[in-house]
């Protein structure tokens, strides 16, 4: 069997990761139109963001088991197909129940792909974990930015938010053949003996794993709450619908240059705790500005810097805590599964608060309080000896690193 090109595998990886956010981010710019047309309450509408997040909390453990049986490369390919199917079916939405069902379908694919892509990094790019994690987060941010920025113009042009939601299936249609050509045709199904030897259970008894999980979960609360509610909050401040939608675009776009620069910054200053504190501080400053109704564009940038820094660190820490791809997949699955269940609470909680108060006034103080709690938890979750780990990684990269091509 011909050895696969690492460069093409990286391209396939990037295209796969692009599919992990548009199903959620395409909803928020048109949330009020969807509520009006389908008669949804704020709590019901929040489920359009919370359901995929809940799926990411419930199903990663099953994805890990399936990946160990069928091969993580195959399951990632299946997951992309499921995301695409759930997305294209939105074209035919005629009721809130139908739209929620398509959301569940897309959420299942997103839930399976997330932790398996972390295992894919550990298996195929063990000497380039920071770089590949950066590409992972940047790809998700690009997908989120495209969906956030183009969904509203597309709906206006097509006179249909249903078509605008469905068009993002194109990303899956592009990713699938590239994934097959660059990855699947070079892999084989694991033999039974190999599956038994490599199987790794989720680390439920590890205090370290639980600390990492809570750290990831609080970040997810903030990220998905902003994804669901930032445009309505900004619109409530007196700005136009298009301007409010663009604040979500700006939030997503900010994460792209931050994610691209982060591996280089991490080499210069490897302290995990520093970057975790900086990301939390940036988000807190942005929420304070929104609370005071000051410069929403600058607030969106500051809030966006947070995930641009915090997601790579939170994705790296479980991978660095273990020694092989199967364990990395298991630790990432636990971190992301329970973490995303925690994260799903965010949009729903804000929906409940909005329905009860009848306004968006209380949403920002809640997000600010969660940010402060997250800052404390992440300092506990970070390894005190993170710099030593990074220095060892850098030495290993110099010895074993290969270019991303044959």
VEXDREN-2710 file (C-alpha; in Angstrom, 1 decimal):
% VEXDREN-2710
k/r/px/py/pz
1/UNK/0.0/0.0/0.0
2/UNK/1.4/3.4/-1.1
3/UNK/2.3/5.7/1.8
4/UNK/-0.1/8.6/2.1
5/UNK/1.2/12.2/1.6
6/UNK/1.3/14.0/4.9
7/UNK/0.6/17.3/3.1
8/UNK/-2.6/15.9/1.5
9/UNK/-3.6/14.4/4.8
10/UNK/-3.3/17.8/6.4
11/UNK/-5.4/19.3/3.6
12/UNK/-8.1/16.6/4.2
13/UNK/-7.9/17.3/7.9
14/UNK/-8.5/21.0/7.4
15/UNK/-11.4/20.4/5.1
16/UNK/-13.0/18.0/7.6
17/UNK/-12.6/20.6/10.4
18/UNK/-14.3/23.3/8.3
19/UNK/-17.5/21.3/8.7
20/UNK/-17.7/21.5/12.5
21/UNK/-19.2/24.9/13.0
22/UNK/-21.4/26.1/10.0
23/UNK/-24.5/24.0/11.1
24/UNK/-24.5/26.1/14.3
25/UNK/-23.2/29.5/13.3
26/UNK/-25.5/29.8/10.3
27/UNK/-28.5/29.9/12.7
28/UNK/-27.6/32.9/14.8
29/UNK/-27.7/35.7/12.2
30/UNK/-31.3/34.6/11.2
31/UNK/-32.5/33.6/14.7
32/UNK/-35.2/36.2/14.9
33/UNK/-36.5/35.4/11.4
34/UNK/-36.6/31.7/12.2
35/UNK/-38.4/32.4/15.5
36/UNK/-41.0/34.6/13.7
37/UNK/-41.6/32.2/10.8
38/UNK/-41.8/29.0/12.9
39/UNK/-43.3/30.5/16.1
40/UNK/-40.4/29.5/18.4
41/UNK/-39.8/30.9/21.9
42/UNK/-36.3/32.1/22.8
43/UNK/-35.8/28.8/24.8
44/UNK/-36.8/26.7/21.8
45/UNK/-34.7/28.7/19.4
46/UNK/-31.7/28.3/21.8
47/UNK/-32.0/24.5/21.2
48/UNK/-30.8/25.1/17.6
49/UNK/-27.4/25.8/19.1
50/UNK/-27.7/23.7/22.3
51/UNK/-28.7/20.4/20.6
52/UNK/-25.4/20.0/18.6
53/UNK/-23.5/20.9/21.7
54/UNK/-25.5/18.3/23.7
55/UNK/-24.8/15.7/21.0
56/UNK/-21.1/16.6/21.4
57/UNK/-21.5/15.8/25.0
58/UNK/-23.4/12.6/24.7
59/UNK/-22.0/10.7/21.8
60/UNK/-18.1/11.1/21.8
61/UNK/-17.8/8.0/24.0
62/UNK/-19.7/5.9/21.4
63/UNK/-17.6/7.5/18.6
64/UNK/-14.4/6.4/20.4
65/UNK/-15.6/2.8/20.6
66/UNK/-16.7/2.9/16.9
67/UNK/-13.4/4.4/15.9
68/UNK/-11.5/1.6/17.7
69/UNK/-13.6/-1.0/15.9
70/UNK/-13.8/0.5/12.4
71/UNK/-10.8/2.9/12.4
72/UNK/-11.0/6.5/13.4
73/UNK/-10.3/7.5/9.7
74/UNK/-13.4/5.8/8.6
75/UNK/-15.6/7.1/11.3
76/UNK/-14.4/10.7/10.6
77/UNK/-15.5/10.2/7.0
78/UNK/-18.9/8.9/8.0
79/UNK/-19.3/11.9/10.4
80/UNK/-18.6/14.4/7.6
81/UNK/-21.3/12.6/5.5
82/UNK/-23.8/12.8/8.4
83/UNK/-23.1/16.5/8.9
84/UNK/-23.7/17.1/5.2
85/UNK/-26.9/15.2/5.2
86/UNK/-28.3/17.0/8.2
87/UNK/-27.4/20.4/6.7
88/UNK/-28.8/19.8/3.2
89/UNK/-32.1/18.6/4.7
90/UNK/-32.7/22.0/6.1
91/UNK/-33.7/23.1/2.7
92/UNK/-37.1/21.5/3.2
93/UNK/-37.8/23.0/6.7
94/UNK/-41.4/23.7/7.3
95/UNK/-41.7/23.4/11.1
96/UNK/-39.7/23.9/14.2
97/UNK/-39.7/20.1/14.9
98/UNK/-38.3/19.3/11.5
99/UNK/-35.5/21.9/11.9
100/UNK/-34.7/20.5/15.3
101/UNK/-34.4/17.0/13.8
102/UNK/-31.9/18.2/11.2
103/UNK/-30.0/19.9/14.0
104/UNK/-29.8/16.5/15.9
105/UNK/-28.5/14.8/12.7
106/UNK/-25.8/17.4/12.1
107/UNK/-25.0/17.4/15.8
108/UNK/-24.3/13.6/15.7
109/UNK/-21.8/14.1/13.0
110/UNK/-20.1/17.0/14.7
111/UNK/-20.0/15.0/18.0
112/UNK/-18.3/12.0/16.4
113/UNK/-15.7/14.0/14.4
114/UNK/-14.4/16.3/17.2
115/UNK/-12.5/13.9/19.5
116/UNK/-11.5/11.6/16.6
117/UNK/-9.8/14.5/14.8
118/UNK/-7.7/14.9/18.0
119/UNK/-6.8/11.2/17.9
120/UNK/-6.0/11.7/14.2
121/UNK/-3.5/14.4/15.1
122/UNK/-1.8/12.2/17.7
123/UNK/-1.7/9.2/15.3
124/UNK/-0.5/10.9/12.1
125/UNK/1.3/14.1/13.3
126/UNK/2.8/13.2/16.8
127/UNK/5.7/15.7/16.3
128/UNK/3.5/18.5/15.2
129/UNK/0.7/18.6/17.7
130/UNK/0.7/22.4/18.4
131/UNK/0.8/23.2/14.6
132/UNK/-2.0/20.8/13.9
133/UNK/-4.1/21.9/16.8
134/UNK/-3.7/25.5/15.5
135/UNK/-4.9/24.4/12.0
136/UNK/-7.8/22.6/13.7
137/UNK/-9.0/25.7/15.6
138/UNK/-8.3/28.0/12.7
139/UNK/-10.3/25.8/10.3
140/UNK/-13.3/25.7/12.7
141/UNK/-13.0/29.5/13.0
142/UNK/-13.0/29.9/9.3
143/UNK/-16.1/27.7/8.9
144/UNK/-17.8/29.6/11.7
145/UNK/-16.9/33.0/10.1
146/UNK/-18.1/32.0/6.7
147/UNK/-21.4/30.8/8.0
148/UNK/-21.9/33.8/10.3
149/UNK/-21.0/36.3/7.6
150/UNK/-22.6/34.9/4.5
151/UNK/-25.8/33.2/5.8
152/UNK/-27.8/36.5/6.1
153/UNK/-26.8/37.9/2.7
154/UNK/-27.5/34.5/1.1
155/UNK/-31.0/34.4/2.8
156/UNK/-31.7/37.9/1.5
157/UNK/-30.5/37.0/-2.0
158/UNK/-32.5/33.7/-2.1
159/UNK/-35.5/35.1/-0.2
160/UNK/-35.3/32.0/2.0
161/UNK/-33.4/31.3/5.2
162/UNK/-34.0/27.6/4.6
163/UNK/-31.8/27.6/1.4
164/UNK/-29.2/29.7/3.3
165/UNK/-28.9/27.1/6.0
166/UNK/-28.7/24.2/3.6
167/UNK/-26.0/25.7/1.3
168/UNK/-23.3/24.8/3.9
169/UNK/-23.6/21.2/2.9
170/UNK/-21.2/22.2/0.1
171/UNK/-18.4/22.0/2.6
172/UNK/-19.1/18.3/3.3
173/UNK/-19.4/17.7/-0.4
174/UNK/-15.9/19.1/-1.0
175/UNK/-14.4/17.4/2.1
176/UNK/-15.6/13.9/1.5
177/UNK/-13.8/13.1/-1.8
178/UNK/-10.6/14.7/-0.6
179/UNK/-10.8/12.6/2.7
180/UNK/-11.3/9.4/0.7
181/UNK/-8.5/10.1/-1.7
182/UNK/-5.9/11.4/0.8
183/UNK/-6.8/9.3/3.9
184/UNK/-9.3/6.4/3.5
185/UNK/-7.8/4.6/0.6
186/UNK/-4.5/4.4/2.5
187/UNK/-6.0/2.9/5.7
188/UNK/-7.3/-0.5/6.6
189/UNK/-9.8/-1.7/9.2
190/UNK/-8.1/-2.6/12.5
191/UNK/-7.8/-6.4/13.1
192/UNK/-9.6/-7.8/16.1
193/UNK/-6.4/-8.4/18.1
194/UNK/-5.3/-4.9/17.3
195/UNK/-8.6/-3.4/18.4
196/UNK/-8.4/-5.2/21.7
197/UNK/-4.8/-4.2/22.3
198/UNK/-5.3/-0.6/21.4
199/UNK/-8.7/0.0/23.1
200/UNK/-8.6/2.8/25.7
201/UNK/-11.4/3.6/28.1
202/UNK/-12.4/7.1/29.1
203/UNK/-10.4/8.3/32.2
204/UNK/-13.4/8.7/34.5
205/UNK/-11.3/8.1/37.6
206/UNK/-8.6/10.7/36.8
207/UNK/-8.7/14.0/38.7
208/UNK/-6.6/15.6/36.0
209/UNK/-9.0/14.6/33.3
210/UNK/-11.9/16.1/35.3
211/UNK/-10.0/19.3/35.8
212/UNK/-9.4/19.5/32.0
213/UNK/-13.0/18.7/31.4
214/UNK/-14.4/21.5/33.6
215/UNK/-11.9/23.9/32.0
216/UNK/-13.2/23.0/28.5
217/UNK/-16.8/23.0/29.7
218/UNK/-16.8/26.6/31.0
219/UNK/-15.1/27.7/27.8
220/UNK/-17.8/25.9/25.8
221/UNK/-20.5/27.7/27.8
222/UNK/-19.1/31.1/26.8
223/UNK/-18.3/30.2/23.2
224/UNK/-21.7/28.8/22.3
225/UNK/-23.6/31.4/24.3
226/UNK/-21.9/34.1/22.3
227/UNK/-22.5/32.1/19.1
228/UNK/-26.2/31.9/19.9
229/UNK/-26.9/35.3/21.4
230/UNK/-24.4/37.9/20.4
231/UNK/-26.3/39.3/17.3
232/UNK/-29.6/39.6/19.2
233/UNK/-27.8/41.3/22.2
234/UNK/-26.1/43.8/19.9
235/UNK/-29.4/44.4/18.0
236/UNK/-31.1/45.1/21.3
237/UNK/-28.5/47.8/22.0
238/UNK/-30.0/49.8/19.1
239/UNK/-27.8/48.6/16.1
240/UNK/-29.2/47.3/12.8
241/UNK/-29.7/43.6/12.0
242/UNK/-26.8/43.5/9.5
243/UNK/-24.4/45.3/11.9
244/UNK/-25.4/42.9/14.7
245/UNK/-24.8/39.8/12.5
246/UNK/-21.4/41.2/11.5
247/UNK/-20.4/41.3/15.2
248/UNK/-20.6/37.5/15.2
249/UNK/-18.5/37.4/12.0
250/UNK/-15.9/39.7/13.7
251/UNK/-15.9/37.4/16.7
252/UNK/-15.2/34.4/14.5
253/UNK/-12.7/36.2/12.2
254/UNK/-10.6/37.4/15.1
255/UNK/-9.9/33.8/16.0
256/UNK/-8.2/33.0/12.7
257/UNK/-5.1/35.2/12.9
258/UNK/-4.8/34.5/16.7
259/UNK/-4.9/30.8/15.9
260/UNK/-2.3/31.1/13.2
261/UNK/0.1/33.0/15.3
262/UNK/-0.5/31.0/18.5
263/UNK/2.0/28.1/17.8
264/UNK/4.8/30.7/17.2
265/UNK/3.8/32.6/20.4
266/UNK/3.7/29.3/22.4
267/UNK/7.3/28.5/21.4
268/UNK/8.5/31.8/22.7
269/UNK/6.4/31.7/25.9
270/UNK/5.4/28.1/26.7
271/UNK/3.6/28.8/30.0
272/UNK/0.0/27.4/29.7
273/UNK/-1.2/29.4/32.6
274/UNK/-0.1/32.7/31.0
275/UNK/-2.1/32.1/27.9
276/UNK/-5.1/30.8/29.8
277/UNK/-5.1/34.0/31.9
278/UNK/-4.7/36.2/28.9
279/UNK/-7.5/34.6/27.0
280/UNK/-9.9/34.9/30.0
281/UNK/-8.9/38.5/30.6
282/UNK/-9.6/39.4/27.0
283/UNK/-13.1/37.8/27.1
284/UNK/-13.9/39.6/30.4
285/UNK/-12.8/42.9/29.0
286/UNK/-15.1/42.4/25.9
287/UNK/-18.1/41.4/28.0
288/UNK/-17.6/44.5/30.2
289/UNK/-17.6/46.7/27.1
290/UNK/-20.9/45.1/25.9
291/UNK/-22.4/45.6/29.4
292/UNK/-21.5/49.3/29.2
293/UNK/-22.7/49.5/25.6
294/UNK/-19.3/50.6/24.4
295/UNK/-18.0/49.9/20.9
296/UNK/-19.5/46.5/20.1
297/UNK/-16.9/45.9/17.3
298/UNK/-14.0/46.2/19.8
299/UNK/-15.9/44.1/22.3
300/UNK/-16.4/41.4/19.6
301/UNK/-12.7/41.4/18.8
302/UNK/-11.7/41.1/22.5
303/UNK/-14.2/38.3/23.1
304/UNK/-12.9/36.5/19.9
305/UNK/-9.3/36.7/21.1
306/UNK/-10.3/34.5/24.0
307/UNK/-11.3/31.3/22.1
308/UNK/-8.5/31.9/19.7
309/UNK/-6.1/31.3/22.5
310/UNK/-8.1/29.2/24.9
311/UNK/-9.4/26.5/22.5
312/UNK/-5.9/25.5/21.3
313/UNK/-4.6/25.2/24.9
314/UNK/-7.6/23.3/26.1
315/UNK/-7.4/20.9/23.1
316/UNK/-3.6/20.4/23.5
317/UNK/-3.6/19.6/27.3
318/UNK/-5.5/16.2/27.0
319/UNK/-3.3/15.2/24.1
320/UNK/-0.1/16.1/25.9
321/UNK/-1.3/14.2/29.1
322/UNK/-1.1/10.8/27.4
323/UNK/1.3/8.7/25.3
324/UNK/-0.6/7.3/22.3
325/UNK/-3.4/8.1/19.8
326/UNK/-6.0/5.8/21.5
327/UNK/-5.5/7.4/24.9
328/UNK/-5.5/10.9/23.3
329/UNK/-8.8/10.0/21.6
330/UNK/-10.2/8.7/24.9
331/UNK/-9.1/11.8/27.0
332/UNK/-10.3/14.2/24.3
333/UNK/-13.6/12.3/24.1
334/UNK/-14.2/12.7/27.9
335/UNK/-13.0/16.3/27.9
336/UNK/-15.2/17.2/25.0
337/UNK/-18.2/15.0/25.9
338/UNK/-18.8/16.2/29.5
339/UNK/-17.4/19.7/28.5
340/UNK/-19.9/20.1/25.8
341/UNK/-22.8/18.9/28.0
342/UNK/-21.7/21.8/30.3
343/UNK/-21.4/24.1/27.3
344/UNK/-25.0/23.3/26.1
345/UNK/-26.3/24.8/29.3
346/UNK/-25.1/28.3/28.2
347/UNK/-27.4/29.1/25.3
348/UNK/-30.4/27.5/27.1
349/UNK/-29.8/29.3/30.3
350/UNK/-29.6/32.6/28.5
351/UNK/-32.8/31.7/26.7
352/UNK/-34.6/31.1/30.0
353/UNK/-33.2/34.4/31.4
354/UNK/-34.4/36.3/28.3
355/UNK/-37.9/34.7/28.4
356/UNK/-38.2/35.5/32.2
357/UNK/-36.8/39.0/32.1
358/UNK/-38.2/40.0/28.7
359/UNK/-34.9/41.6/27.7
360/UNK/-31.2/40.9/27.0
361/UNK/-30.0/43.1/29.9
362/UNK/-29.0/40.3/32.3
363/UNK/-27.3/38.1/29.8
364/UNK/-23.9/39.9/29.8
365/UNK/-23.4/39.9/33.6
366/UNK/-24.0/36.1/33.6
367/UNK/-21.4/35.6/30.9
368/UNK/-18.9/37.8/32.8
369/UNK/-19.4/35.7/35.9
370/UNK/-18.8/32.5/34.0
371/UNK/-15.7/34.0/32.5
372/UNK/-14.3/34.7/36.0
373/UNK/-15.1/31.2/37.2
374/UNK/-13.5/29.8/34.1
375/UNK/-10.3/31.7/34.7
376/UNK/-9.9/30.2/38.2
377/UNK/-10.6/26.6/37.0
378/UNK/-8.2/26.8/34.1
379/UNK/-5.4/27.9/36.3
380/UNK/-6.0/24.7/38.3
381/UNK/-6.2/22.5/35.3
382/UNK/-3.0/23.7/33.6
383/UNK/0.1/21.7/34.3
384/UNK/2.7/23.5/36.5
385/UNK/5.4/21.9/34.5
386/UNK/4.0/22.9/31.1
387/UNK/7.1/24.7/30.0
388/UNK/9.2/21.5/30.5
389/UNK/6.7/19.6/28.4
390/UNK/6.9/22.1/25.6
391/UNK/10.7/22.2/25.7
392/UNK/10.7/18.4/25.4
393/UNK/8.3/18.6/22.5
394/UNK/10.5/21.2/20.8
395/UNK/13.5/18.9/21.1
396/UNK/11.5/16.1/19.7
397/UNK/10.3/18.2/16.8
398/UNK/13.9/19.1/15.9
399/UNK/14.9/15.4/15.9
400/UNK/11.9/13.8/14.2
401/UNK/9.9/16.5/12.4
402/UNK/9.1/15.8/8.8
403/UNK/7.7/18.3/6.2
404/UNK/4.0/17.9/5.5
405/UNK/4.8/16.1/2.2
406/UNK/6.4/12.9/1.0
END
